[in-house]
Amino acid sequence: MIHSLFLINSSGDIFLEKHWKSVVSRSVCDYFFEAQERATEAENVPPVIPTPHHYLLSVYRHKIFFVAVIQTEVPPLFVIEFLHRVVDTFQDYFGVCSEPVIKDNVVVVYEVLEEMLDNGFPLATESNILKELIKPPTILRTVVNTITGSTNVGEQLPTGQLSVVPWRRTGVKYTNNEAYFDVIEEIDAIIDKSGSTVTAEIQGVIDACVKLTGMPDLTLSFMNPRLLDDVSFHPCVRFKRWESERILSFIPPDGNFRLLSYHVSAQNLVAIPVYVKHSISFRDSSSLGRFEITVGPKQTMGKTIEGVTVLSQMPRGVLNMSLTPSQGTHTFDPVTKMLSWDVGKINPQKLPSLKGTMSLQAGASKPDENPTINLQFKIQQLAISGLKVNRLDMYGEKYKPFKGIKYMTKAGKFQVRT
Amino acid sequence: MTDSKYFTTTKKGEIFELKAELNSDKKEKKKEAVKKVIASMTVGKDVSALFPDVVNCMQTDNLELKKLVYLYLMNYAKSQPDMAIMAVNTFVKDCEDPNPLIRALAVRTMGCIRVDKITEYLCEPLRKCLKDEDPYVRKTAAVCVAKLHDINAQLVEDQGFLDTLKDLISDSNPMVVANAVAALSEIAESHPSSNLLDLNPQSINKLLTALNECTEWGQIFILDCLANYTPKDDREAQSICERVTPRLSHANSAVVLSAVKVLMKFMEMLSKDLDYYGTLLKKLAPPLVTLLSAEPELQYVALRNINLIVQKRPEILKHEMKVFFVKYNDPIYVKLEKLDIMIRLASQANIAQVLAELKEYATEVDVDFVRKAVRAIGRCAIKVEQSAERCVSTLLDLIQTKVNYVVQEAIVVIKDIFRKYPNKYESVIATLCENLDSLDEPEARAAMIWIVGEYAERIDNADELLESFLEGFHDESTQVQLQLLTAIVKLFLKKPTETQELVQQVLSLATQDSDNPDLRDRGYIYWRLLSTDPVAAKEVVLAEKPLISEETDLIEPTLLDELICYIGTLASVYHKPPSAFVEGGRGVVHKSLPPRTASNESTESPETAPAGAPTAEQPDVIPTQGDLLGDLLNLDLGPPVSGPPLTTSSVQMGAVDLLGGGLDSLMGDEPEGIGDTNFGAPPPAAPARLGAPIGSGLSDLFDLTSGVGTLSGSYVPPKAVWLPAMKAKGLEISGTFMRQVGSISMDLQLTNKALQVMTDFAIQFNRNSFGLAPAAPLQVHAPLSPNQTVEISLPLNTVGSVMKMDPLNNLQVAVKNNIDIFYFSTLYPLHILFVEDGKMDRQMFLATWKDIPNENEAQFQIRDCSLNAEAVSTKLQNSNIFTIAKRNVEGQDMLYQSLKLTNGIWVLAELRIQPGSPSFTLSLKCRAPEVSQHVYQAYETILKN
């Protein structure tokens, strides 16, 4: 199972190590550094690195490498999922997951890691259980602790640990009982030069924030559940009921959690809410190129597209760009060759555009590669797949909760080739 | 107020300061000091000097302080074993604490202290905790057994902890079950022989129940454990699959992949006609696709596994091509994997899309990726014939870009396209030649040289082109040198008049100035060929090449099956069996896919039936099938049909074949060749003129071939009595079959046990499965007088009429003499039908193996055979069973073999030999599975004699 964990920052310093079995020398990370050097960018470091006696599995999050060391045959996904859980837990505990924050809370971090694994076997990874065992630091608690001498380590066995619903603690009490659900869909798409869709799919999630007293039992039903043919559930969802009735029935965890994630595959027709008109041309003879892009709405079901950002990695041969946007602001970084245009809202009457020239290296031939345009946008109150929640019911408790549901569509990896 | 204050140092020296604080009377100060110590530890500072002071703080009712001290202890106990003993008392006391959290914490920490003296004290508390009333303590104790086993395995066995652990599998709490399974799995990994996880339908049922209720991590342990179970029949397999399928919707990708493993493995047992089989296939696709929308690290592991799944069961993802399209900001390791899978999924239906994508990728920035994309276009051309033309024109477009590395890759793949579709696209050669100068990589240069040599007659200035390469001959890599040598020899054979000088030059460069044995040997071979018999050289060098097969990088089928059992593990990421890389001497059990056994067809599975069954004793009497007999009776027994006598000519053919075969492999890419051929005399000085005979070396070369030639007779079984005298009015016939250098004959011994002279012999065969027929009349020259015996060899051919017999190798014969007509039937050994050109190309073998459906595979055991792989291979080769490749997997020799029957049926075989064990495993795959049984018998006969 998982032997050790090293946290490494992007400049290659090991700033935290934790061993769950015998101590593994930190020199094992040298193999990781070699791989890091070979990969041009941090994102390209391979996730599985073999060394003569160990295997290093790593994830790169928040500019930190989380490197797990294993010695025997262990499912790599198990390790990677666990590392993700570590990252999530840190974020949950400290609000952000960054090197300074981890260093500031090093003892809590160490205690938490000790609770998460025992001899490399996962012990407590649910955040509500962890929080009962090791209380997250707050300014108030730190002050109180210093005055009263009490600790931030729970003295009692967490109640949820062994119950049938390990994700929920007992005795939860709220004065305002509320349950909010956010249906968030991300469109991953590749659009080719001519504007037709090469591939498009939707990654959807339903994130919930449930603050309800006691042990509520919820059911959530959809207007069109047959859209959901490829789903992954939070462990609280009763799979049998979903199979037979297409209803989500569950006792929710307390607080924020992801109820379900789903995937609408490329085989279904996915509506593309936005289009990009582009004309990027280099001429062989001249050292100037022409650049023009326009963004416009396509299938938006009458909603406004907001938060539009256009990003494009220009070819290396481009020295500089002189552009004028019809709205928003733009920047071009001549070192990384990254063009970014913060467009904002799209007004269908007056389409935003960005026009101008690019200066190329004098005498150089025209670049071989075509820049790809990366698009980000948001549409409120719309789930582009058409998914709609029908109703939410609560059983098991007497009070009337406040219920809310929100829809949003975002661009995931939305790329337009030129 | 953050923990960073723990890192500040003072002038006096940190350790000194901390020591003072640890010994302070104030609880709060003590705790702060321990925190500082822990903080130093986390960044790798050595604070072991504070050991006694920290341990002193252990006896406290403050849980946080206790935990911190425990953390410290776990890290440093090993370096201070004597001091660590001081802690034992506290541990033992804590194990009795009323608070389960503290009991669990104590037993957990104690297990982490890897000091022998402490482990002795651990046994009693651990025993108690394993039976604790609180499940939280029990589940912690279960893991502790695994820890203890890691430190002292003997102790764990002696104390009987393993049995207690096994009992925990039936615990009422699912979490305890999951941890017990995890602990047992880890222990079992270091003890492959022990039967720790004794899985039976009852325990499986318990695991499946716990699966629904335990944590996600527990589900992974249980699923991985389930995957090791082999259900007894398809019904059980299906019921397990049904209960595992809901896990495919789990949010944790490791759970999903472990579930996929169980399903992929058990699916093997389900019949394809089953409705459920189809349902399962459909259910597998969406979770795999979903894995691809996860974080890149997860995607990478998923893609490596999908690569295996796609090879095993392409139907699962055949409609999902688009999810493998590459996004420009995917990490490079994801891009390369996606590309690989795209090619595997490419088919006529989606090739247009794939090509458009690949062309797009070829203009990306990343060089490695672009190269692979260009290569992928070539692979598409080879895989999907209909697309070849489009691929070639795409490649030409790319060559026009003049981007150096794109051009080089394109030329390498175009070479392969030429080999796959000869005489179709050679018109592009001119374009290729234009780019000759820009090639600087060995592979591209070698490919270009090959093209020039192969098509020398179409390239006007081929000699100039090759000459230009020759200038820097010694600076080239071996690959290029070898290719250049062959290409110039080809050129010489095509245009002998203009290129004599060139060929002499290259031969002398290769044989005299080079230190590379492969190059030198190849040089000599050509030299001698050219000098002895240019016509033969032409036949050899310019022989028609076998077509290359579609997929070049398929994983070997047995390895693939094994890897399917390891889905989700490191083995699946590396595409190697765990034994190839798992650390240490820990033996690894081979996993294999379960054979398909259906509950309703309990009789005669292929393994059991033939195992020890004697093969020789078969009834000699013709079965009483009226119509067959009638057929035979109606046969004309006059002068037999004359077939062309084969013997003489075929001897020569055999020899030529041998030579050709040897040279082919010599000229192939593998440098093994005849590296160990011993040239008797040192090579003579370079002849001044081509055509000068080279003495000793040459004859050596031919000695070699003739030596090989004599080996080529296959095994001849001893003669058996086919027709006893009492059934044939005194004529006794015994005989056998043999095959020698390409011709089959029936050796007969006729004995006259009657009292009268026998004359006018004739023989006729009934129609049979392989069309065996006499190639010449039965010639008994003199009348056979009483008690006289005559031996006759009757040449046979296989051009007779065909009718399927039962058994397949049954031959019904009618013999006539002056007295009467007699009938008998006999079984001929199948190996007389194995032809000499039964050696399959390696790639072809792989592709064919994959191509033949698994239902056609039959497995047999060959027992009591003490030969080693080497001997087996020679022995079989003599009977025309050719070993194509040999591989050693963990001490086992795997021989991959092919043979061809006279009627063109190919049989592929995999023979697994465990040194020291007299039992071999033979797997046969053939499009006509009914021959397998007989091929197995042939193996058995050949190997045991």
Interface residues (C-beta under 8 A of the other chain):
Chain A: M1 I14 F15 L16 E17 K18 H19 W20 K21 S22 V23 R26 A39 E43 N44 P46 P47 V48 P50 H53 Y55 L57 S58 V59 Q71 T72 E73 V74 P75 P76 L77 F78 I80 E81 F82 H84 K103 D104 N105 V106 V107 V108 V109 Y110 E111 E114 D118 N119 F121 P122 L123 T125 E126 I139 T142 V143 T146 G149 T151 N152 V153 G154 E155 Q156 L157 Q161 L162 V164 P166 D188 I190 D192 V198 T199 E201 Q203 D229 D230 V231 S232 F233 H234 P235 F239 K240 E243 R258 S261 H263 S265 A266 Q267 Q313 R316 D368 E369 N370 T372 N374 K413 Q415 R417
Chain B: M1 T2 D3 S4 Y6 F7 K27 E28 K31 K35 I38 A39 T42 V43 G44 N62 L63 E64 L65 K67 L68 L71 N75 K78 N99 P100 L101 A104 R108 G111 C112 R114 D134 P135 Y136 T140 V143 C144 A146 K147 D150 N173 M175 N179 A182 A183 E186 E189 E213 T215 E216 W217 I220 D224 P246 S249 H250 A251 N252 S253 A254 V256 L257 S258 P286 P287 V289 T290 S293 E295 P296 E297 L298 Y300 V301 A302 H319 E320 K322 V323 F325 K327 Y328 N329 P331 I332 Y333 Q353 A356 E357 E360 T363 E364 V365 T401 V403 G568 T569 L570 A571 V573 Y574 P578 F581 V582 E583
